[in-house]
Amino acid sequence: ERLLAVDGVPVGPGITAQGYTDVPGVERNVTLDLLRKLLLERRALPLPAVTSRMLGDEDRKAMYIRAHYFSSATTAAVKEAVEHGTQSGVKGYVLDLRNNPGGVFEEALATAAGLMPPCKAATTDPQAGCDLAYTVRARSSAGADVVDNTFNTAHLSPRMFPLRPESLTQAPVVVLVNRSSASAAEVLAGALKDNERAVLIGEHTFGKGVIQYYFPVLNDGSGLKLTVAKYLTPATHLVKLICTWFNVLVCTDILEEVKDRLNIY
């Protein structure tokens, strides 16, 4: 088959997606001209924040958790998947953050807290926890970054993190990342990696280490996206464009590497 036109508009170079639709997001029928004519119904297909499934056989299995983006539902969905894995006796977890563009910063931290076992510092200080990330909003007169917030597993505000689960599992965790893993996905990957909680496998990540808020301006949907802070990982790495500090394990066969790391199959 070959696509020739959408709703009578020829397909070709220089024609954007807006040229094919009158009102984006409206559910209606769309006519595709292939070598034959085809009528399709256009409607939203919501993608859940998290999907999961079991890998391996009955005796050596792992739970695969795909976080597509970070919304208010992400932490609860990851918690549910991990609890199901624990009940099923899995050997470990594969957390897939590939092509995850980010989302709610607090959800990434809450998810990281749920996957973090008791930290080394907590063995000597019961009040201590694991640092997950730092935010920086200013620089000193000497030009050094001034950390204004430290996010620690023992001191996450219940108001900001109402759904933060306690430590869910101490089983091994492997995190998959690629060049489209960005923002909140990098926060989660950095928290797990710098605390030696997980091995990262895949590609260097996108490098969007800033926190932004959106402010509606006019009734036509336009607005202002304002960068209010940048974040550092627990090892004080700045996540910036083409993030190479992660020390990602680049391999030609991701599945085989995951099997080896989690000792499954």
N, C-alpha and C positions, 0 to 999 in steps of 0.2 A: 504494500500500500504506500501511497504518498499523499501528504496533506497539501491541498491546493488553496483552500480558503476557509475562513471562519466567519460565519454569518455573511457570506458574500464578499468579505474583504480578503483580497489575495494575500497569501503568505509570501513574505520575501524580506530581503535585507532592509533595515531602516524602519521597519514597522514594529512599534512597541506593542506590549500586551494591551495598553490602554486603547489602542486603535481597534481592538476586537470587541470591546464591551462598552455599553452605554453607561451603566452605573455599576461600578465594581462592588461585588459582594451580594448583588441581588440574585435570588434564586430564580432561574427561568430556563427554558430550553434553548440550546445552542445548536446551530446547524453546521456540521463539518462537511466540507467538500473534499472528498478523497478522489480516488479514481472512480469512486461511487459516492453517493450522498448518504450521510449518516446523521441522525438526530439524537442528541444527547441531552440529558437533564443536568443542568448546572446547579449544584447545591453544596453547602458546606459539609466537609467531612472532618469533624473535630478530631484532632490528634491528642490523645491523653498525655499528660506530663510524663508518665512512667508506664512502661510495659515490662513484663518479666516472663521467664520460662525456665524450665529445668534443662540442664546439660548433663550428658553422661548417662551411665547405666545405673541400676539400682544400688550397687555396692559402692560406686565411686562417682558421685554426682556433684555438680555445682549449680548455684542459682545465677542465671544471667539477668541483670537488671539494666534496662535501657532508659536513661533519663533524657528525654527529648528536649526539655527546656525546664526552667525553674519558675513554678507558679506557687500559689498558696497551697496547692495540693501535692507538691512534690515530696516533701518530707514524710507526710502521712503515707503516701504510696510506697516509698522506699521502705519505711518501717514495716508495712504490711508484707512486702516481698521478703524482707530479711526474716521476719517472724515465721513466715511459711517455710523458708529455707531451713531455719533452725528445727522446726517441727519435723521436717522431712529428712533431717540428718545429713545435710550437704557438707562437703569437705571445704568449701570456700565460696566466694562470690566474685562475679565478673561485673564491674560497674562500667557501662559503656557511655562515655560522654562525647563520642564522635559526633560532629555536626550539631552539637548543642550550643546555641548562640548565647546562652546565659539566661538572664531573667532577674528574679527577685534575689538580691544579695543575701538577705537574712535566711532565705530558704537553703541556700548553698551552705551557709555556716551551720544551720540546724542539722542538715543531713550529715555534714562532716562530724559534728558532735555525736550523732547517733552511731556512727561507724568507728568512733575512737574508743579504744580500750582504756582502762585506767592508765594515766600517764606516769612516767618514771618519777617525776617530781612529786607526785601524790603519794609515793611510798614513804617519803620522809615528811611531807607536809600534807595532812589530810584536806586542807583547804585549797591546795594548789590543783591546777588542772592543766590541760594542754592549750597552748596558744594556737588559734586557728588562722588569724589574720590581723593586720593592723591597718588603720586608715590614717592618711596624712592629708591635712588641709592647708598647711602653711610651711614656710621655711624660716629658720632662724636668721639673725643678722649675719651669721657666718656662712649661710648658704646650705645648712644641713636641714634635712627633713625633720619636721616636728610631728611626732606621733600623737594624735589626739584621742584615739580609741584603740584599745586592745580587746580583741574578742577571744575569750578564754572559756573552755568548756565548763569551768566551775563558776563562772560569773556572767552567764548570758541572761539578760534581763527577761523575766517572764512576760513583760508587756510586749517586748519586741519579738520574743521567741516563744509564743504560747504553746506551740506544738513540738518543742524540742524534746526528742526522746532521750532516755538515758542510754548508756552504752548497750547497743543491741547485740553485738557479737564480737568474739575475739578470733573468729575464723579468718584465714587469709583472704585478702582482697587484692584483686588485680584491676587496674583502671585503664580503659582504652581511650586514647585521645588522638585527635588529628588536627590539621591546620585550621579546621573550622570549629574547634572547641574554643569558646571565647568567654570572657567576662566572668559571670558567676560559676561557669563550668571550670574555669581556671582557678578560681578561689577554692573550690572543693578539691580539685586535683592537687593544688599546692599545699593545702592543709594536710591531706593524707600523705603526700610524698615527704614533706619536710618533717613530719612526725614519725617517719619510718613505718607508717601504717600500711602503705600500699606501694606496689611497683607500677610505674606508668609504662604502657606499651603503645607504640604507634608512631606518631609524628610530632614535631614541634608544634605547639599550639599558636593560636592567632595573635595573642598579645594585646588584649584590651583590659588594661589595669586601672580603669577609672570607674567611679560611681556617678551616675547621672540621674537627674530628675526631670520629668517632663511637666511643663506648665502650659495648660491650654490658654490661648490668647484670644482667638476669635471664634465665632460660632460656626465658621466654615471648616473647623477641624484643624486649623493651623495652630502651632504652638512653639514653645521655646524649650529646647533640650539643654539643660545646664549641667556642666561638669562641676561637682561639688567636692570631690575628693579623689585621691588615688589610693590604691591599697597595696600593701606589701604582704608577702607570704610569711609564715612563721620564721623562716630563715632570713627575713628582711630582703628578699628578692623583689625587685620592681617588675611587674608584668608589663612588658611593653611590646611594641609591634614585632611580630615574629619572635615569639618567646622561645629562646633556646636554652635558658638556664635549667629547665626542668630535668635535664639528664634523662630524657625519654629513651627507653629501650627500643631501638628501631630494629625490626626484624622482618624477614620476608614471609614468614608463616605465622600469623598472629594466633591462629587456633592451636598450633603445636606448642607455641610458647605458653599460652594460657594453660594447656593441659599439664605442661611440665611444672609451672609455678604452683598450681593448685593440686597437683598429684591426682588427676582424675583420668578416666578412660582406661 
